[in-house]
């Protein structure tokens, strides 16, 4: 059990003020091979999950999008092409190494004119109220210390009529699938991490962080509490991943 002074870091309890530094160390370690990490964790299916997230976002030309915990920029790159030169996409990450990796990757793709890059903590976003048409966070919310605060900030910076999408590993709906995925996550994933990136501990944390993340209904309730309306979720690959969507009305 955690109290007000401690929080979970995977299955461990750490002081609240130290979690962000622990998470930073994990992503400093994996930043250069983050895409490979996603391939290992999802067996390559993360590209389809992200594509569906883009479709559910319903972003249009000229709109303004905030991509939190944007990593190497998979979502931001798609949004930048959709919004066009009249729009704007702000790619953020709390981790400088991840943000640099994402920036370099998007610049290599020739994407620059409508992109901004900011090192941002999702819990304390430096943006004005009612500013973005869409806010996304992909595979990042489970690493946030105060998830409720981050969701409230996402709602604050959205324009009325805007929507937020949370793409995250979740809880399989089938007990059989859950057992298979746990076996892969806690046994095979650290082994692959050790052999491919020489970092089994980071991959073990990532597996543990998934199991500590709220289930689909709990996260939906948290979004409602943060001020979103018409909240719903879409289970993908049997609930291994879920996309939550809420609107600011």
N, C-alpha and C positions, 0 to 999 in steps of 0.2 A: 504493500500500500504506500502511496506517495502522500506527502502533506504539502503545505504551502511553501516549504523551503526546499523540497526535493521534487524531482520529476524523473520520468523514465528516459533512459538512453538505451534503446533496445530493451533487454530484460533487466538491466542494471538501474539502480537508483543513484542519481547524481544531484548535486546542488543545482537549483534552478539557474543560477547565474553562470554555471559552467557548461550547460548543455550545448549552447551555440558553438562554443569552442571545440567540443567533442565532435559535433556534426561537421564543423569546418575542417577538422583534421581528416575525417573520412573522405570528404569530397576533394580536399587537396590531394589526397592519395589517388583518387580515381579519376580526376578531372580529364587527364589526357586520354583516358580510355573509357570515358563515360558512355559513349555509344555502344562500345563492346559490352559494358556492364548491362545496359538495357537489353541488348540482345541475349545475354546469358540469363537474365532474370525473367524474360518474357518469351524465350525461345524464338525471338525475332518478330513476335506478333505486335510489339509496341507500335510499329508503324501504322498498322490498321486501327489500333485504338486511338492514336492521335488523329488519324484521318477522320474518324467518326466524331471526335471532339470538335474538329474544325467545322464539320457539317452541322452539329448541334449548336455551335456558336452563332451561326447565321450572320456573320460579319459581312458588311457591304462596303463598297468603294467609298472612300472619304471618311470612314469612321476612325475612331481613336480606340486603340486596344492596349491593355496592360497585361503583360505576361510575367507573372511572378514565378520565382524559382525556375527561371527559363532555361537553365542548363546550357546545352549546346545549341539552343535556338531552333529546335524542330518546329514548334508551334509558331514562333515568331516569324520564321522564314515564310511559312505559308500565309500568315496574316499580312505580312508586308506586301506580298504579291496581290492579295485580294483587295486591300485597302487602297493601293495605288499611291501615286505621288500626292494626291489630295488628302490622304489619311496619315495616320501616325501610329507606330507600334513602339511601345516602350518595353524593352527586354531587361528584366531585373534578376538579380540573384544576390543572396547574402554573401556568397563565397566569391572572392576576387578571382581565384583560379578558374572557376567555372564560367564566370562572366567573361573573362579574357578569352577562354576557349570558344565560347559562343560568338563573341564579337568577331574574332578572327575567322571563324567558319563562315559567318554571314557576309563578311567583307570579301572573302574568297569567292563567294557566290555572286558578287556584284550587287549586293543589297546594302544600301547605305542611306539614300536620300530621305526616306521616311522612317528611319530607325533611330531610336535613342537607346543608350546603354547606361544603366544606373545600378550601383551596388546598394541594395535596399533590403531591410528587414521587413518581412511581410506584416509584422505586428505593429510597426510604426512607419507607415507609408508617407513619404514627404510630398504628397500630391493634394491638390485642392478638392473640396467636396464636389460631387456631381460633375466629374471631369471625363470619365471614360464611358464608351458605349458597351464595352465588353471587358471583363477581367477573367483571366484564366490562371490556374496553377496546376501544373502537371507533375505528378510524382514528387511533390514538394511538401504538401501539407503535413504528412506524417512526421517530417523532420522539424516542424515548428514547435517551439516550447509551449506557447499559449495559443492553441488553435482557435479558440473562441474569439480571442482578440484579433487574430488575423482575418477571420471571417467578417467580423464587424468592420474592420478597415476596408475590406473588399467592397462591402455594401456602401460604406461612406463615400468612396471615390467614384462609384458608379453614378451615371446620370439616371434620373427617373426613366423607366422603360428599358434600362440596361440589364444585362444578364451576366451572371458569374458561372463559371464551370470549373469543377474540381475533378481532375482525372487522377485516380489513385488506385494502387493495389488495395484490394478489399478482402472480403470473406467469402469463399466459395459457397454456393448455395447447396451443393451436394456434399454429404459427409465423405463419400468415397473420393471425390475430387479433392477435398480438403486434405485428406490423408496423403494422397499422392503428391499434392503440391507442397505439403509440409516436408515430406521426405526429400523432395528435390531441393527445396529452399534451404533446409538445415543440414543436409548431407552433401549433396552434389555441388551446390552453389559455392560454399567455402572452399571445396577442393578445387573447383575450376578457378576460383579467384586466386588461390595459392599458385597454381601452375601457370596461369595466363598473366596475372598481374603481380604475383608475389605478395599478395595481400589478402589472406583468408579472413582476418579479423573484420575488415571493412565490409566484406560481403556477408559475414555472419551478422553484423549489426543491421545491415539492410534487411535481411530476412526477419530478424527479431522486430524491427521497427514496423514491418507490415503487420505482424500479429498483434502489436500493441495499438494499432490504429483503430479508431471507432468503426463499428460495423455500419452497414448501409443505412439502416433506420436511425441509428444514433447520430450519424453525420447529417442526415436530413433534418433531424430535430435541432441540431446545432445551427444549421443554416437558417431555419425559421427563427430561432432565438436571436440570431444576428441581425434580423430585419428583412430577410428575403421572403418573397412570397412565391406561390405556385412552384414550390420545391419538388423536384422529382429526381429519380436516379435510374440509370440504365446499366444493368449488369452485362458485362462482356466476358466471354470465355468462361461461362458458368459462375460468374461472380469473382473470379480471380482479380478482375479489375472492375471498377464501377465509375461511371461519370455522373456526378451530381450537378444539377442545373437549378439555379434559382434566379428570380427576377426582382428588381427594385421597382416597385410600382408607386 
